[in-house]
Amino acid sequence: MESYKRTGFLKTIDWSLVVTYLLLVIIGWVNIYASVHSSEPSSIFDFSCRSGKQFVWIISGIAMAGAILFLINPRAWESMSVLIYAVTVLLLVAVIFLGVEVKGSRSWFEFGPVRFQPAEISKISTSLLLATVMSQFGYRIGNIRNFITTALIILVPMIIIIAQSETGSALVYVGFVFMLYREGLSGWLLFMIGMAILLFVLTLTVSPYASLLTLAGIATLCCAMESGRMKKWALIILPAIILLAFVPAIIRWAAGFADDPGRIEELLDPMYFFALAATGGVLFYAFRAFRERSLFKWGAIASFIAGVIFVMSVDFIFHDVLQDHQRKRIEVLLGLKEDPTGVGYNVNQSMIAIGSGGLAGKGFLHGTQTTYGFVPEQSTDFIFCTIGEEWGFIGTTVVIILYVFLIWRIIHDAERSKEAFTRIYGYCVACCIFMHLFINIGMTIGIVPVIGIPLPLLSYGGSSLWAFTALIFIFIALDRNEKRFM
């Protein structure tokens, strides 16, 4: 009888997730050795160097995974989620005052040779508490109280992590919006996040005026689509916005005939024309919203005003909120500055390494960019370029496929779950992995600013490896517990 129970117990584990996890950590370990072999260890098992230390963390991580699967009651995670979250928040605050500063970020506790980053475990505690709160009977994300509670669970650790100057780790929390969308949040929030990014980039690269015209065009288009008045938008509003787009050129042309062109351009600032048109448009839509009792139009008006405020705040955010190195990285990414030997050095060398790998790569331990240490942080944040150089397009494709399979399988199991707690937690895990994957690979190929974020399970580091191990195996344990009673 005992043997039957044990066999059934093992059959309920999603071994495809376990195998994918093991493949990724082994690939990471091998490539960590490749990234440091020329300067540090005599062998991959040299425990005084990074490859040897990573091996220790992998073994201890596997032991942790075994404990989560076989020793800890899966139902304990839900009952302990509030306590785990509270302790994590306290650690996040404490590290600001008691932690050590590493590369401008005070986010690490140091105990002799061991460093610990609370921001890594905050993803676990936030995911558990979100799953606990959102799985309660009667929870609806459309309820304003529920929404505020959920938002605070995400924002509290996110804001504290930003205070530690760990922008990359904080951005991971944005990924939870995909889980919220799955649980019933309106798709308009995703749309507004995308709009905020677009307006930020347009304001920096073109002008605030162009950004505001784009905002006006998209806002009025959404209202026209909602009311079914697309013909009116195309015949009246769109031509008006296009006309406003030519206002700066018209002013410059007219100023050319004046004795003091600068004075004319100052008096006839295009922003005045936009403000006049926008005020008239907002008042008109407000009248229509009041008469039709349209919540959509009121929401559109509020979103437009918030968008205008955001655009006018971009300069302050960029110059007074972001740190100097963050500004420089964004400027290099957007092509506002060329700095191949400064802040753009890492990305430039990373792209050279990946590009030089070709189809099949230069071979294990034969990467020149890797061997001669041209790419800084190559065993941590830029581990992907080691794979690209030594294993080529084929190797990077295999790694990405493994990640895609891992995310897909977690979502697949989450969707089949009958318990809301398991489903929500599974989506949180998938979102965290996806955000790390997108940001890390994005920065190594130059489409995302360099913000210092590890590649899950591959990058060197015990805190990151243990955190992702716990994050994934808690879900496997929850999924296994459900399958035992199906």
ABEGO torsion letter per residue (X at the ends): XAAAAAAAAAAABBAAAAAAAAAAAAAAAAAAAAAAAAABBABAABAABAAAAAAAAAAAAAAAAAAAAAABBAAAAAAAAAAAAAAAAAAAAAAAAABBBBGGBBABBBBEABBBBAAAAAAAAAAAAAAAAAABBGBBAABAAAAAAAAAAAAAAAAAAAAAGBAAAAAAAAAAAAAAAAAGBBAAAAAAAAAAAAAAAAAAABBAAAAAAAAAAAAAAAAAAAAGBAAAAAAAAAAAAAAAAAAAAAAAAAAAABABAAAAAAABBAAAAAAAAAAAAAAAAAAAAAAAGBAAAAAAAAAAAAAAAAAAAAAAAAAAABBAAAAAAAAAAAGABBBAABAAAAAAAAAAAAAAAEAAEAEBGABAAAAAGABBGAABAAAAAAAAAAAEAAAAAAAAAAAAAAAAAAAAAAAABABAAAAAAAAAAAAAAAAAAAAAAAAAAGABBBAGBBBBGABBEAAAAAAAAAAAAAAAAAAAAAAAAX
